[in-house]
Amino acid sequence: MQLGPKGEALIKKWEGYSKDLGDGRVQAYPDPATGGAPWTIGWGSTGADIRKGTIWTREKAQARFTAHVGEFAAQVSKLLATTPTTQNQFDAMVSLAYNVGATNFAASTLLRKHRARDYAGAAGEFSRWNKAAGRVMAGLTKRRADEAKLYGTKS
């Protein structure tokens, strides 16, 4: 499966496009939970090439987002194997994985419940992923509610 438009919109909504310089460029910003690493740019892109002072064009940020989210979609798709999954469920899970990391998603109870076809139970697991650096974050709580809502939307 590939990320659909609803999933892309959801990720972009919550990742935001912070530190837009207003001239078609964007600057890296520190992780809100740590005040430092990982440095992030565009719509939530991280990596060894992103650090304090990094500046990209909007086009570069979009290209990186497209490639990066594609990697997460491929990982989530592989983890789901043959489990029946709607596009909305998939998009919500890719959004979660994009934010918490594929390794954390792979070990999650949410994924285990989804693969067991306990879709209601899986939907309830999104709310557990609302902490960063051990603290409940209001933005993550709201993001998880949006992801759970998309996960449970029929079409």
C-alpha positions as CSV (number, residue, x, y, z in Angstrom):
1,M,0.0,0.0,0.0
2,Q,1.0,3.6,-0.5
3,L,0.1,6.6,1.6
4,G,-3.1,8.3,0.4
5,P,-4.0,12.0,0.3
6,K,-5.7,11.9,3.7
7,G,-2.6,10.4,5.3
8,E,-0.3,13.0,3.7
9,A,-2.6,15.8,4.8
10,L,-2.7,14.4,8.3
11,I,1.0,14.1,8.6
12,K,1.6,17.6,7.2
13,K,-1.0,19.1,9.5
14,W,0.7,17.8,12.6
15,E,4.3,18.0,11.5
16,G,3.7,21.6,10.3
17,Y,6.1,23.5,8.2
18,S,7.9,25.3,11.0
19,K,10.5,27.9,10.6
20,D,9.3,29.0,7.1
21,L,11.5,31.9,6.3
22,G,8.9,33.4,4.0
23,D,11.1,33.4,0.9
24,G,10.5,29.8,-0.2
25,R,13.0,28.4,2.2
26,V,12.7,26.7,5.6
27,Q,15.2,26.4,8.5
28,A,15.8,23.4,10.7
29,Y,14.4,23.5,14.3
30,P,15.2,21.5,17.4
31,D,13.0,18.7,18.7
32,P,10.3,20.2,21.0
33,A,10.8,17.6,23.7
34,T,14.6,17.8,23.9
35,G,15.4,21.3,22.7
36,G,18.0,19.8,20.4
37,A,18.5,16.5,18.6
38,P,16.9,15.3,16.5
39,W,16.9,18.5,14.4
40,T,13.9,18.6,12.1
41,I,13.1,20.4,8.8
42,G,10.2,20.8,6.5
43,W,7.4,18.4,7.4
44,G,9.1,16.4,10.1
45,S,12.2,15.3,8.2
46,T,15.2,14.2,10.3
47,G,18.5,12.7,9.5
48,A,22.3,13.1,9.8
49,D,22.3,15.8,7.2
50,I,19.9,18.0,9.2
51,R,21.4,20.1,12.1
52,K,21.2,23.6,13.5
53,G,21.4,26.1,10.7
54,T,20.3,23.8,7.9
55,I,18.2,25.7,5.3
56,W,16.3,24.1,2.4
57,T,14.0,25.2,-0.3
58,R,10.3,24.2,-0.1
59,E,10.9,22.0,-3.2
60,K,13.8,20.1,-1.4
61,A,11.6,19.8,1.7
62,Q,8.8,18.3,-0.3
63,A,11.1,15.9,-2.2
64,R,12.6,14.7,1.2
65,F,9.1,14.4,2.7
66,T,7.9,12.3,-0.3
67,A,10.9,10.0,-0.1
68,H,10.9,9.7,3.7
69,V,7.1,9.1,4.0
70,G,7.4,6.5,1.2
71,E,10.0,4.6,3.2
72,F,7.6,4.5,6.2
73,A,4.7,3.4,4.1
74,A,6.8,0.6,2.7
75,Q,7.8,-0.5,6.2
76,V,4.2,-0.4,7.6
77,S,2.9,-2.2,4.5
78,K,5.5,-5.0,5.1
79,L,4.6,-5.2,8.8
80,L,0.9,-5.6,7.9
81,A,1.6,-8.4,5.5
82,T,-1.7,-9.8,4.4
83,T,-3.9,-8.3,7.2
84,P,-7.0,-6.7,5.7
85,T,-6.4,-3.0,6.0
86,T,-8.4,0.0,4.7
87,Q,-6.7,3.0,3.2
88,N,-7.7,5.1,6.2
89,Q,-6.3,2.5,8.6
90,F,-3.1,2.4,6.7
91,D,-2.7,6.2,6.5
92,A,-3.3,6.5,10.2
93,M,-0.7,3.9,11.0
94,V,1.9,5.5,8.6
95,S,1.3,8.8,10.4
96,L,2.0,7.2,13.7
97,A,5.1,5.3,12.5
98,Y,6.4,8.5,10.8
99,N,6.2,10.3,14.2
100,V,7.3,7.5,16.6
101,G,9.6,5.6,14.3
102,A,9.2,2.3,12.4
103,T,11.0,0.3,15.2
104,N,8.6,1.5,17.9
105,F,5.6,1.0,15.6
106,A,6.8,-2.6,14.8
107,A,6.8,-3.4,18.5
108,S,3.5,-1.7,19.3
109,T,0.4,-3.3,20.8
110,L,-1.5,-1.3,18.2
111,L,0.1,-3.2,15.3
112,R,-0.4,-6.5,17.2
113,K,-4.1,-5.8,17.7
114,H,-4.5,-4.7,14.1
115,R,-2.9,-7.9,12.8
116,A,-5.2,-9.9,15.0
117,R,-8.1,-8.0,13.4
118,D,-9.0,-6.3,16.7
119,Y,-9.6,-3.0,14.9
120,A,-11.4,-1.4,17.8
121,G,-8.7,-2.4,20.1
122,A,-6.0,-1.1,17.7
123,A,-7.9,2.3,17.4
124,G,-7.8,2.6,21.2
125,E,-4.0,2.2,21.2
126,F,-3.3,5.5,19.4
127,S,-3.9,7.5,22.6
128,R,-1.1,5.7,24.4
129,W,1.5,7.4,22.1
130,N,1.1,10.9,23.5
131,K,4.4,11.4,25.4
132,A,7.8,12.7,24.4
133,A,10.7,12.5,26.8
134,G,8.3,11.0,29.3
135,R,5.9,14.0,29.3
136,V,2.4,14.1,28.0
137,M,2.3,16.6,25.1
138,A,-0.9,18.3,24.2
139,G,0.0,18.3,20.5
140,L,0.6,14.6,20.5
141,T,-2.6,13.9,22.3
142,K,-4.5,15.8,19.6
143,R,-2.5,14.2,16.8
144,R,-3.3,10.7,18.2
145,A,-7.0,11.6,18.4
146,D,-6.9,12.6,14.7
147,E,-5.1,9.4,13.8
148,A,-7.6,7.3,15.7
149,K,-10.4,9.1,14.0
150,L,-9.0,8.5,10.6
151,Y,-8.2,4.8,11.4
152,G,-11.9,4.3,12.4
153,T,-13.4,6.2,9.3
154,K,-14.9,3.7,6.9
155,S,-14.1,5.5,3.7
